[in-house]
Amino acid sequence: MKIGIFYAYWVHNWNVDFHPFIDKASDLGFDVLEVNAGTVANMTRDELKSLRSHANDKGIELSYVVGLQSQYDISSEDSAVRNAGVEFLQQIADAVGKLGGGPVGGILYGSWPSTLPSDVADKRPFVDRSVMSMKEAIKAAENNNVTFNMEVVNRFEQFIMNTCQEAIDYVKAVDSTHAKIMLDTFHINIEEDFFKETIIRANDWLGHFHIGENNRMPPGYGHIPWVDVADALRKIKYQGYVVMEPFLMPGGEIGRDIKVFRNLAKGLDIDEEARKALSFTRKILK
């Protein structure tokens, strides 16, 4: 298992230059840097070539994540919005393909954040529209050596899939080897009964894995049962990326969107904390 970190750990806004964080990830000893797929989708061919070359030079592999904005909601009742979302996912797949392909995860199946309309109790029509749209978008992933990993998130951020089983049912309906699921320990802690059983249930459907504490701190600063997590990943012989996604700093787009309203980094050297979290994770996953 290769271990990565999300670039947003260090910044306040989503659209930034990723090059400094390739260097930082390499210097700290990570294998993978995760970046914003939405930013990548809007890069020029030369910018993509430069990003790929820099990552290769530093021995850093790239993974990608995005939460669809409302204008790209592929579960929307509005067909024009769904079509725009499919086109955006295709654009992401094409761009990531130019970077060599790889895993794209996140809320790819609907808008983020989102909840059911006030007069609606049944989410099934949203799920069905999302699956229908994803069946079209996934073709671009198949053609670009890209895997779309549907992230299971908590009920306060999205409603389409809050459990591992809901995600499995979704990707079974999409019916593509390039559609898998993505679990995150932060969200498992909120929605699932048990960590080990959840990860084992995912089994071969698991395409990407996020780690972070219950309080959004780096691994080792909360109550996530890391031994159970590691045991389960080994049991299913998971060979994908394990990417830590801590969020410590309030302010900016990221602090607002992730709901970080107090400074969790106060008094900390966040580079050193990332290094310590990497050491902790490598030890646990051995």
Secondary structure, DSSP 8 states (H G I E B T S, - for coil): -EEEEEGGGG-SSSS--SHHHHHHHHHHT-SEEEEEHHHHHT--HHHHHHHHHHHHHHT-EEEEEEEE-GGG-TT-S-HHHHHHHHHHHHHHHHHHHHTT-EEEEEEEEEESS----TT----HHHHHHHHHHHHHHHHHHHHTTEEEEEE---TTT-SS--SHHHHHHHHHHHT-TTEEEEEEHHHHHHH-S-HHHHHHHHGGGEEEEEE--TTS--TTSS---HHHHHHHHHHTT--SEEEE------SHHHHHHHT--S-TTTT--HHHHHHHHHHHHHHHH-
